[in-house]
């Protein structure tokens, strides 16, 4: 997270990027429930 924040130069942008990545992962888990169950 800190590396992302330093690279983007904005903590808000880093937080948004991390949140988006989490959303993508959660959506994949929900979509492929059988693989993770």
mmCIF file as Biopython writes it, N, C-alpha, C and O atoms, coordinates in Angstrom:
data_model
#
loop_
_atom_site.group_PDB
_atom_site.id
_atom_site.type_symbol
_atom_site.label_atom_id
_atom_site.label_alt_id
_atom_site.label_comp_id
_atom_site.label_asym_id
_atom_site.label_entity_id
_atom_site.label_seq_id
_atom_site.pdbx_PDB_ins_code
_atom_site.Cartn_x
_atom_site.Cartn_y
_atom_site.Cartn_z
_atom_site.occupancy
_atom_site.B_iso_or_equiv
_atom_site.auth_seq_id
_atom_site.auth_asym_id
_atom_site.pdbx_PDB_model_num
ATOM 1   N N  . UNK A ? 1  ? 0.841   -1.209  0.000  1.0 0.0 1  A 1 
ATOM 2   C CA . UNK A ? 1  ? 0.000   0.000   0.000  1.0 0.0 1  A 1 
ATOM 3   C C  . UNK A ? 1  ? 0.871   1.252   0.000  1.0 0.0 1  A 1 
ATOM 4   O O  . UNK A ? 1  ? 0.611   2.185   -0.759 1.0 0.0 1  A 1 
ATOM 5   N N  . UNK A ? 2  ? 1.897   1.281   0.838  1.0 0.0 2  A 1 
ATOM 6   C CA . UNK A ? 2  ? 2.743   2.474   0.933  1.0 0.0 2  A 1 
ATOM 7   C C  . UNK A ? 2  ? 3.485   2.711   -0.378 1.0 0.0 2  A 1 
ATOM 8   O O  . UNK A ? 2  ? 3.657   3.853   -0.804 1.0 0.0 2  A 1 
ATOM 9   N N  . UNK A ? 3  ? 3.926   1.617   -1.019 1.0 0.0 3  A 1 
ATOM 10  C CA . UNK A ? 3  ? 4.628   1.774   -2.297 1.0 0.0 3  A 1 
ATOM 11  C C  . UNK A ? 3  ? 3.680   2.350   -3.335 1.0 0.0 3  A 1 
ATOM 12  O O  . UNK A ? 3  ? 4.068   3.208   -4.128 1.0 0.0 3  A 1 
ATOM 13  N N  . UNK A ? 4  ? 2.448   1.884   -3.333 1.0 0.0 4  A 1 
ATOM 14  C CA . UNK A ? 4  ? 1.447   2.387   -4.282 1.0 0.0 4  A 1 
ATOM 15  C C  . UNK A ? 4  ? 1.191   3.865   -4.023 1.0 0.0 4  A 1 
ATOM 16  O O  . UNK A ? 4  ? 1.108   4.655   -4.963 1.0 0.0 4  A 1 
ATOM 17  N N  . UNK A ? 5  ? 1.067   4.244   -2.753 1.0 0.0 5  A 1 
ATOM 18  C CA . UNK A ? 5  ? 0.790   5.633   -2.404 1.0 0.0 5  A 1 
ATOM 19  C C  . UNK A ? 5  ? 1.961   6.522   -2.831 1.0 0.0 5  A 1 
ATOM 20  O O  . UNK A ? 5  ? 1.755   7.623   -3.341 1.0 0.0 5  A 1 
ATOM 21  N N  . UNK A ? 6  ? 3.181   6.042   -2.620 1.0 0.0 6  A 1 
ATOM 22  C CA . UNK A ? 6  ? 4.352   6.832   -2.984 1.0 0.0 6  A 1 
ATOM 23  C C  . UNK A ? 6  ? 4.441   6.993   -4.499 1.0 0.0 6  A 1 
ATOM 24  O O  . UNK A ? 6  ? 4.813   8.057   -4.994 1.0 0.0 6  A 1 
ATOM 25  N N  . UNK A ? 7  ? 4.098   5.933   -5.233 1.0 0.0 7  A 1 
ATOM 26  C CA . UNK A ? 7  ? 4.204   5.981   -6.686 1.0 0.0 7  A 1 
ATOM 27  C C  . UNK A ? 7  ? 3.140   6.904   -7.272 1.0 0.0 7  A 1 
ATOM 28  O O  . UNK A ? 7  ? 3.421   7.685   -8.181 1.0 0.0 7  A 1 
ATOM 29  N N  . UNK A ? 8  ? 1.919   6.813   -6.750 1.0 0.0 8  A 1 
ATOM 30  C CA . UNK A ? 8  ? 0.833   7.623   -7.310 1.0 0.0 8  A 1 
ATOM 31  C C  . UNK A ? 8  ? 0.932   9.070   -6.826 1.0 0.0 8  A 1 
ATOM 32  O O  . UNK A ? 8  ? 0.424   9.980   -7.481 1.0 0.0 8  A 1 
ATOM 33  N N  . UNK A ? 9  ? 1.582   9.285   -5.682 1.0 0.0 9  A 1 
ATOM 34  C CA . UNK A ? 9  ? 1.722   10.633  -5.162 1.0 0.0 9  A 1 
ATOM 35  C C  . UNK A ? 9  ? 0.469   11.104  -4.452 1.0 0.0 9  A 1 
ATOM 36  O O  . UNK A ? 9  ? 0.396   12.254  -4.018 1.0 0.0 9  A 1 
ATOM 37  N N  . UNK A ? 10 ? -0.515  10.230  -4.329 1.0 0.0 10 A 1 
ATOM 38  C CA . UNK A ? 10 ? -1.762  10.615  -3.668 1.0 0.0 10 A 1 
ATOM 39  C C  . UNK A ? 10 ? -2.302  9.430   -2.892 1.0 0.0 10 A 1 
ATOM 40  O O  . UNK A ? 10 ? -2.527  8.354   -3.445 1.0 0.0 10 A 1 
ATOM 41  N N  . UNK A ? 11 ? -2.508  9.646   -1.587 1.0 0.0 11 A 1 
ATOM 42  C CA . UNK A ? 11 ? -3.012  8.547   -0.766 1.0 0.0 11 A 1 
ATOM 43  C C  . UNK A ? 11 ? -4.430  8.176   -1.173 1.0 0.0 11 A 1 
ATOM 44  O O  . UNK A ? 11 ? -4.809  7.006   -1.136 1.0 0.0 11 A 1 
ATOM 45  N N  . UNK A ? 12 ? -5.214  9.183   -1.563 1.0 0.0 12 A 1 
ATOM 46  C CA . UNK A ? 12 ? -6.602  8.894   -1.959 1.0 0.0 12 A 1 
ATOM 47  C C  . UNK A ? 12 ? -6.616  7.971   -3.172 1.0 0.0 12 A 1 
ATOM 48  O O  . UNK A ? 12 ? -7.398  7.022   -3.233 1.0 0.0 12 A 1 
ATOM 49  N N  . UNK A ? 13 ? -5.739  8.257   -4.141 1.0 0.0 13 A 1 
ATOM 50  C CA . UNK A ? 13 ? -5.682  7.407   -5.336 1.0 0.0 13 A 1 
ATOM 51  C C  . UNK A ? 13 ? -5.266  5.990   -4.960 1.0 0.0 13 A 1 
ATOM 52  O O  . UNK A ? 13 ? -5.799  5.020   -5.498 1.0 0.0 13 A 1 
ATOM 53  N N  . UNK A ? 14 ? -4.319  5.871   -4.041 1.0 0.0 14 A 1 
ATOM 54  C CA . UNK A ? 14 ? -3.851  4.551   -3.632 1.0 0.0 14 A 1 
ATOM 55  C C  . UNK A ? 14 ? -4.979  3.782   -2.954 1.0 0.0 14 A 1 
ATOM 56  O O  . UNK A ? 14 ? -5.166  2.591   -3.203 1.0 0.0 14 A 1 
ATOM 57  N N  . UNK A ? 15 ? -5.732  4.472   -2.094 1.0 0.0 15 A 1 
ATOM 58  C CA . UNK A ? 15 ? -6.843  3.817   -1.395 1.0 0.0 15 A 1 
ATOM 59  C C  . UNK A ? 15 ? -7.887  3.344   -2.405 1.0 0.0 15 A 1 
ATOM 60  O O  . UNK A ? 15 ? -8.417  2.239   -2.290 1.0 0.0 15 A 1 
ATOM 61  N N  . UNK A ? 16 ? -8.178  4.189   -3.394 1.0 0.0 16 A 1 
ATOM 62  C CA . UNK A ? 16 ? -9.163  3.815   -4.415 1.0 0.0 16 A 1 
ATOM 63  C C  . UNK A ? 16 ? -8.668  2.599   -5.193 1.0 0.0 16 A 1 
ATOM 64  O O  . UNK A ? 16 ? -9.445  1.692   -5.491 1.0 0.0 16 A 1 
ATOM 65  N N  . UNK A ? 17 ? -7.385  2.577   -5.521 1.0 0.0 17 A 1 
ATOM 66  C CA . UNK A ? 17 ? -6.831  1.457   -6.276 1.0 0.0 17 A 1 
ATOM 67  C C  . UNK A ? 17 ? -6.915  0.168   -5.462 1.0 0.0 17 A 1 
ATOM 68  O O  . UNK A ? 17 ? -7.274  -0.884  -5.992 1.0 0.0 17 A 1 
ATOM 69  N N  . UNK A ? 18 ? -6.582  0.251   -4.170 1.0 0.0 18 A 1 
ATOM 70  C CA . UNK A ? 18 ? -6.641  -0.933  -3.307 1.0 0.0 18 A 1 
ATOM 71  C C  . UNK A ? 18 ? -8.080  -1.412  -3.167 1.0 0.0 18 A 1 
ATOM 72  O O  . UNK A ? 18 ? -8.350  -2.611  -3.241 1.0 0.0 18 A 1 
ATOM 73  N N  . UNK A ? 19 ? -9.008  -0.470  -2.965 1.0 0.0 19 A 1 
ATOM 74  C CA . UNK A ? 19 ? -10.418 -0.838  -2.806 1.0 0.0 19 A 1 
ATOM 75  C C  . UNK A ? 19 ? -10.931 -1.498  -4.079 1.0 0.0 19 A 1 
ATOM 76  O O  . UNK A ? 19 ? -11.674 -2.477  -4.018 1.0 0.0 19 A 1 
ATOM 77  N N  . UNK A ? 20 ? -10.532 -0.960  -5.241 1.0 0.0 20 A 1 
ATOM 78  C CA . UNK A ? 20 ? -10.985 -1.535  -6.511 1.0 0.0 20 A 1 
ATOM 79  C C  . UNK A ? 20 ? -10.453 -2.950  -6.672 1.0 0.0 20 A 1 
ATOM 80  O O  . UNK A ? 20 ? -11.163 -3.839  -7.140 1.0 0.0 20 A 1 
ATOM 81  N N  . UNK A ? 21 ? -9.188  -3.156  -6.280 1.0 0.0 21 A 1 
ATOM 82  C CA . UNK A ? 21 ? -8.595  -4.492  -6.387 1.0 0.0 21 A 1 
ATOM 83  C C  . UNK A ? 21 ? -9.346  -5.467  -5.481 1.0 0.0 21 A 1 
ATOM 84  O O  . UNK A ? 21 ? -9.623  -6.602  -5.869 1.0 0.0 21 A 1 
ATOM 85  N N  . UNK A ? 22 ? -9.676  -5.005  -4.257 1.0 0.0 22 A 1 
ATOM 86  C CA . UNK A ? 22 ? -10.432 -5.858  -3.336 1.0 0.0 22 A 1 
ATOM 87  C C  . UNK A ? 22 ? -11.791 -6.203  -3.919 1.0 0.0 22 A 1 
ATOM 88  O O  . UNK A ? 22 ? -12.241 -7.345  -3.822 1.0 0.0 22 A 1 
ATOM 89  N N  . UNK A ? 23 ? -12.448 -5.219  -4.525 1.0 0.0 23 A 1 
ATOM 90  C CA . UNK A ? 23 ? -13.767 -5.459  -5.119 1.0 0.0 23 A 1 
ATOM 91  C C  . UNK A ? 23 ? -13.666 -6.505  -6.221 1.0 0.0 23 A 1 
ATOM 92  O O  . UNK A ? 23 ? -14.511 -7.395  -6.314 1.0 0.0 23 A 1 
ATOM 93  N N  . UNK A ? 24 ? -12.645 -6.401  -7.046 1.0 0.0 24 A 1 
ATOM 94  C CA . UNK A ? 24 ? -12.476 -7.368  -8.133 1.0 0.0 24 A 1 
ATOM 95  C C  . UNK A ? 24 ? -12.283 -8.769  -7.562 1.0 0.0 24 A 1 
ATOM 96  O O  . UNK A ? 24 ? -12.871 -9.731  -8.056 1.0 0.0 24 A 1 
ATOM 97  N N  . UNK A ? 25 ? -11.457 -8.884  -6.520 1.0 0.0 25 A 1 
ATOM 98  C CA . UNK A ? 25 ? -11.199 -10.190 -5.906 1.0 0.0 25 A 1 
ATOM 99  C C  . UNK A ? 25 ? -12.483 -10.749 -5.299 1.0 0.0 25 A 1 
ATOM 100 O O  . UNK A ? 25 ? -12.799 -11.925 -5.481 1.0 0.0 25 A 1 
ATOM 101 N N  . UNK A ? 26 ? -13.223 -9.903  -4.575 1.0 0.0 26 A 1 
ATOM 102 C CA . UNK A ? 26 ? -14.469 -10.360 -3.952 1.0 0.0 26 A 1 
ATOM 103 C C  . UNK A ? 26 ? -15.473 -10.788 -5.008 1.0 0.0 26 A 1 
ATOM 104 O O  . UNK A ? 26 ? -16.144 -11.808 -4.850 1.0 0.0 26 A 1 
ATOM 105 N N  . UNK A ? 27 ? -15.581 -10.023 -6.078 1.0 0.0 27 A 1 
ATOM 106 C CA . UNK A ? 27 ? -16.512 -10.389 -7.151 1.0 0.0 27 A 1 
ATOM 107 C C  . UNK A ? 27 ? -16.125 -11.728 -7.764 1.0 0.0 27 A 1 
ATOM 108 O O  . UNK A ? 27 ? -16.996 -12.538 -8.081 1.0 0.0 27 A 1 
ATOM 109 N N  . UNK A ? 28 ? -14.834 -11.967 -7.935 1.0 0.0 28 A 1 
ATOM 110 C CA . UNK A ? 28 ? -14.381 -13.232 -8.505 1.0 0.0 28 A 1 
ATOM 111 C C  . UNK A ? 28 ? -14.726 -14.387 -7.568 1.0 0.0 28 A 1 
ATOM 112 O O  . UNK A ? 28 ? -15.150 -15.450 -8.023 1.0 0.0 28 A 1 
ATOM 113 N N  . UNK A ? 29 ? -14.545 -14.182 -6.259 1.0 0.0 29 A 1 
ATOM 114 C CA . UNK A ? 29 ? -14.857 -15.232 -5.285 1.0 0.0 29 A 1 
ATOM 115 C C  . UNK A ? 29 ? -16.351 -15.537 -5.298 1.0 0.0 29 A 1 
ATOM 116 O O  . UNK A ? 29 ? -16.758 -16.698 -5.278 1.0 0.0 29 A 1 
ATOM 117 N N  . UNK A ? 30 ? -17.164 -14.480 -5.330 1.0 0.0 30 A 1 
ATOM 118 C CA . UNK A ? 30 ? -18.617 -14.674 -5.338 1.0 0.0 30 A 1 
ATOM 119 C C  . UNK A ? 30 ? -19.039 -15.384 -6.621 1.0 0.0 30 A 1 
ATOM 120 O O  . UNK A ? 30 ? -19.885 -16.279 -6.589 1.0 0.0 30 A 1 
ATOM 121 N N  . UNK A ? 31 ? -18.456 -14.989 -7.741 1.0 0.0 31 A 1 
ATOM 122 C CA . UNK A ? 31 ? -18.828 -15.578 -9.028 1.0 0.0 31 A 1 
ATOM 123 C C  . UNK A ? 31 ? -18.419 -17.051 -9.085 1.0 0.0 31 A 1 
ATOM 124 O O  . UNK A ? 31 ? -19.151 -17.886 -9.617 1.0 0.0 31 A 1 
ATOM 125 N N  . UNK A ? 32 ? -17.246 -17.359 -8.534 1.0 0.0 32 A 1 
ATOM 126 C CA . UNK A ? 32 ? -16.731 -18.735 -8.601 1.0 0.0 32 A 1 
ATOM 127 C C  . UNK A ? 32 ? -16.856 -19.407 -7.239 1.0 0.0 32 A 1 
ATOM 128 O O  . UNK A ? 32 ? -15.928 -20.075 -6.783 1.0 0.0 32 A 1 
ATOM 129 N N  . UNK A ? 33 ? -17.996 -19.231 -6.595 1.0 0.0 33 A 1 
ATOM 130 C CA . UNK A ? 33 ? -18.202 -19.767 -5.246 1.0 0.0 33 A 1 
ATOM 131 C C  . UNK A ? 33 ? -17.783 -21.229 -5.147 1.0 0.0 33 A 1 
ATOM 132 O O  . UNK A ? 33 ? -17.178 -21.628 -4.152 1.0 0.0 33 A 1 
ATOM 133 N N  . UNK A ? 34 ? -18.090 -22.024 -6.145 1.0 0.0 34 A 1 
ATOM 134 C CA . UNK A ? 34 ? -17.817 -23.456 -6.065 1.0 0.0 34 A 1 
ATOM 135 C C  . UNK A ? 34 ? -16.317 -23.718 -5.929 1.0 0.0 34 A 1 
ATOM 136 O O  . UNK A ? 34 ? -15.915 -24.664 -5.252 1.0 0.0 34 A 1 
ATOM 137 N N  . UNK A ? 35 ? -15.492 -22.893 -6.561 1.0 0.0 35 A 1 
ATOM 138 C CA . UNK A ? 35 ? -14.053 -23.110 -6.522 1.0 0.0 35 A 1 
ATOM 139 C C  . UNK A ? 35 ? -13.493 -22.810 -5.133 1.0 0.0 35 A 1 
ATOM 140 O O  . UNK A ? 35 ? -12.492 -23.403 -4.730 1.0 0.0 35 A 1 
ATOM 141 N N  . UNK A ? 36 ? -14.130 -21.893 -4.394 1.0 0.0 36 A 1 
ATOM 142 C CA . UNK A ? 36 ? -13.606 -21.493 -3.087 1.0 0.0 36 A 1 
ATOM 143 C C  . UNK A ? 36 ? -14.331 -22.161 -1.929 1.0 0.0 36 A 1 
ATOM 144 O O  . UNK A ? 36 ? -13.851 -22.127 -0.796 1.0 0.0 36 A 1 
ATOM 145 N N  . UNK A ? 37 ? -15.477 -22.768 -2.199 1.0 0.0 37 A 1 
ATOM 146 C CA . UNK A ? 37 ? -16.278 -23.350 -1.127 1.0 0.0 37 A 1 
ATOM 147 C C  . UNK A ? 37 ? -15.589 -24.580 -0.550 1.0 0.0 37 A 1 
ATOM 148 O O  . UNK A ? 37 ? -16.115 -25.209 0.368  1.0 0.0 37 A 1 
#
